[in-house]
Amino acid sequence: MSATPAQAIPAPAVCVVTGANSGIGRATAIHLAGVGYTVWGTVRSLSKATKLQAMAQAAGVQVQLVELDVADDESVRAGFARVLEATGGVVDVLVNNAGVGGNAVAEECPTQLYLDVMNINLCGPARCWQQVLPGMRARGRGAIVNVTSVVGRVAALAQSPYVASKWALEGVSEELAQELAPFGVRVAIVEPGVTKSAIFAKNIDTPRLSDAYDTAYRRMFQMYAAGLAKATDPIEVGKVVHHAISSPTPTLRHAVSWGAAELIDGRAAITDEQWVALGIADDDEAYYDTFAATFGLNLRDLG
């Protein structure tokens, strides 16, 4: 077993990027291919991957596709079997990007929604790393990159199932990093803030069983509206993923995109009691003022 930090994984190593059909996953797959990696992108439907293929072609790179659904055990096993057969049994880097959002305050969140989001955002990555880790351990090298979210560090309002799943993935990733250190396999956690992605257009539903939590939902959507006005290009996340796997000095956590560093650092700088008190403000203007003073983010600025 290795007694030194896990080595960098340079190109042309074999990378698998899950959820490669859009947003961060697509940008990451294309970027890694562009810097010389052999990239496999997982998609739920090959027939719907035309934009990914067109963008890869326009970039002058190849992203090989494999159809699998991270929410399904057998689909993941079969998909990775196809990849491993094609690569001679080698996957050097796994980027666990596939995921879904989930809006609901805790009182109104159906328990099934918690389970559904967890199945994709936590169990999905676990299914995937279980397919590649035996080979990585045997070779004494490899990298697992888990794309979490800033809400894996900061319990953002009215996103109870999403927050729960990303906090869970953060915790398991931290544990995994220590477990794999003796085997020379590095783990990196990439924590995006607001990034240009189709996930936001899809993530607009709320249970809203009453009007009791209208304020929480309104403030949550206002934060994303402010972020989307300045959302970071997903290629920047791809660059961070590349750095995480190729840097000679491994680093566990990597914050990227609009609001990520500000929210993480701001939350760390205040007490738990100050965090709770932020929710007391019954006036949105007072809330926005306190939010700006705490995190340095202007939620009124939508331009």
NORRABEL-V902947 format. One record per residue. N is the residue number from 1. RES is the residue in three letters. OMEGA is omega in radians with two decimals (NA if undefined). Layout:
# NORRABEL-V902947
N;RES;OMEGA
N;RES;OMEGA
This chain:
# NORRABEL-V902947
1;MET;-3.07
2;SER;3.06
3;ALA;-3.12
4;THR;3.11
5;PRO;-3.10
6;ALA;-3.10
7;GLN;3.06
8;ALA;3.11
9;ILE;-3.11
10;PRO;2.99
11;ALA;0.17
12;PRO;3.14
13;ALA;-3.13
14;VAL;3.14
15;CYS;2.95
16;VAL;3.12
17;VAL;3.14
18;THR;-3.13
19;GLY;-3.00
20;ALA;-3.02
21;ASN;-3.10
22;SER;2.95
23;GLY;-3.07
24;ILE;-3.12
25;GLY;-3.14
26;ARG;-3.14
27;ALA;-3.14
28;THR;3.13
29;ALA;-3.12
30;ILE;3.13
31;HIS;-3.13
32;LEU;3.07
33;ALA;-3.12
34;GLY;3.11
35;VAL;2.92
36;GLY;3.11
37;TYR;2.99
38;THR;-2.92
39;VAL;2.95
40;TRP;3.09
41;GLY;3.09
42;THR;3.11
43;VAL;3.11
44;ARG;-3.14
45;SER;3.11
46;LEU;-3.09
47;SER;-3.12
48;LYS;-3.07
49;ALA;-3.06
50;THR;3.14
51;LYS;3.08
52;LEU;-3.12
53;GLN;3.14
54;ALA;3.14
55;MET;3.09
56;ALA;3.13
57;GLN;3.12
58;ALA;3.12
59;ALA;3.13
60;GLY;-3.12
61;VAL;3.09
62;GLN;2.97
63;VAL;3.13
64;GLN;-3.00
65;LEU;3.00
66;VAL;-3.10
67;GLU;3.02
68;LEU;3.12
69;ASP;-3.07
70;VAL;-3.14
71;ALA;-3.01
72;ASP;-3.09
73;ASP;-3.03
74;GLU;3.11
75;SER;3.12
76;VAL;3.13
77;ARG;-3.10
78;ALA;-3.13
79;GLY;-3.14
80;PHE;3.05
81;ALA;3.12
82;ARG;3.12
83;VAL;-3.08
84;LEU;3.07
85;GLU;-3.11
86;ALA;-3.05
87;THR;-3.10
88;GLY;3.09
89;GLY;-3.04
90;VAL;2.84
91;VAL;-3.09
92;ASP;-3.06
93;VAL;3.00
94;LEU;3.06
95;VAL;3.13
96;ASN;-3.10
97;ASN;-3.04
98;ALA;-3.13
99;GLY;3.11
100;VAL;3.02
101;GLY;3.11
102;GLY;-3.11
103;ASN;3.00
104;ALA;2.93
105;VAL;-2.98
106;ALA;-3.11
107;GLU;-3.03
108;GLU;-3.05
109;CYS;3.06
110;PRO;-3.13
111;THR;3.11
112;GLN;3.11
113;LEU;3.03
114;TYR;-3.09
115;LEU;-3.13
116;ASP;-3.13
117;VAL;3.09
118;MET;-3.11
119;ASN;3.14
120;ILE;-2.97
121;ASN;3.10
122;LEU;-3.10
123;CYS;3.10
124;GLY;3.06
125;PRO;-3.14
126;ALA;3.10
127;ARG;-3.06
128;CYS;-3.11
129;TRP;3.09
130;GLN;3.12
131;GLN;-3.02
132;VAL;-3.05
133;LEU;3.09
134;PRO;3.12
135;GLY;3.11
136;MET;3.14
137;ARG;-3.13
138;ALA;-3.14
139;ARG;3.14
140;GLY;3.12
141;ARG;3.13
142;GLY;3.14
143;ALA;3.00
144;ILE;3.08
145;VAL;3.11
146;ASN;3.11
147;VAL;3.14
148;THR;-3.13
149;SER;3.00
150;VAL;3.12
151;VAL;2.93
152;GLY;3.11
153;ARG;-3.08
154;VAL;-3.03
155;ALA;-3.07
156;ALA;-3.10
157;LEU;2.84
158;ALA;3.09
159;GLN;-2.97
160;SER;-3.13
161;PRO;3.12
162;TYR;3.10
163;VAL;-3.11
164;ALA;-3.09
165;SER;-3.11
166;LYS;3.01
167;TRP;3.12
168;ALA;-3.13
169;LEU;3.06
170;GLU;-3.10
171;GLY;3.14
172;VAL;3.12
173;SER;3.14
174;GLU;3.08
175;GLU;-3.11
176;LEU;-3.13
177;ALA;3.14
178;GLN;3.13
179;GLU;-3.07
180;LEU;-3.11
181;ALA;-3.14
182;PRO;-3.07
183;PHE;3.12
184;GLY;3.14
185;VAL;-3.14
186;ARG;3.05
187;VAL;3.07
188;ALA;3.09
189;ILE;3.10
190;VAL;-2.97
191;GLU;-3.12
192;PRO;2.86
193;GLY;-3.09
194;VAL;-3.08
195;THR;3.12
196;LYS;-3.07
197;SER;3.11
198;ALA;-3.09
199;ILE;-3.09
200;PHE;3.10
201;ALA;-3.13
202;LYS;-2.94
203;ASN;-3.07
204;ILE;-3.09
205;ASP;3.00
206;THR;3.12
207;PRO;-3.13
208;ARG;3.14
209;LEU;3.07
210;SER;3.08
211;ASP;-3.04
212;ALA;-3.04
213;TYR;3.13
214;ASP;-3.14
215;THR;-3.13
216;ALA;3.13
217;TYR;-3.12
218;ARG;-3.11
219;ARG;3.08
220;MET;-3.13
221;PHE;3.09
222;GLN;3.12
223;MET;-3.13
224;TYR;3.07
225;ALA;3.10
226;ALA;3.14
227;GLY;-3.11
228;LEU;3.09
229;ALA;-3.12
230;LYS;-3.02
231;ALA;-3.11
232;THR;3.07
233;ASP;-3.09
234;PRO;3.09
235;ILE;3.12
236;GLU;3.06
237;VAL;3.08
238;GLY;3.12
239;LYS;3.11
240;VAL;3.08
241;VAL;3.12
242;HIS;3.11
243;HIS;-3.09
244;ALA;-3.11
245;ILE;-3.03
246;SER;-3.13
247;SER;3.09
248;PRO;3.11
249;THR;-3.08
250;PRO;3.08
251;THR;-3.05
252;LEU;-3.01
253;ARG;-3.11
254;HIS;3.07
255;ALA;-3.10
256;VAL;3.05
257;SER;-3.02
258;TRP;2.99
259;GLY;-3.01
260;ALA;-3.11
261;ALA;-3.11
262;GLU;-3.12
263;LEU;-3.14
264;ILE;-3.12
265;ASP;3.14
266;GLY;3.13
267;ARG;-3.13
268;ALA;-3.05
269;ALA;-3.13
270;ILE;3.12
271;THR;3.05
272;ASP;-3.12
273;GLU;3.08
274;GLN;3.10
275;TRP;-3.13
276;VAL;-3.10
277;ALA;3.11
278;LEU;-3.13
279;GLY;-3.07
280;ILE;-3.05
281;ALA;-3.13
282;ASP;3.13
283;ASP;-3.09
284;ASP;-3.11
285;GLU;3.09
286;ALA;3.10
287;TYR;-3.12
288;TYR;3.10
289;ASP;-3.13
290;THR;3.12
291;PHE;3.13
292;ALA;-3.14
293;ALA;-3.09
294;THR;-2.98
295;PHE;-3.14
296;GLY;-3.13
297;LEU;-3.11
298;ASN;-3.10
299;LEU;3.10
300;ARG;-3.02
301;ASP;-3.11
302;LEU;-3.11
303;GLY;NA
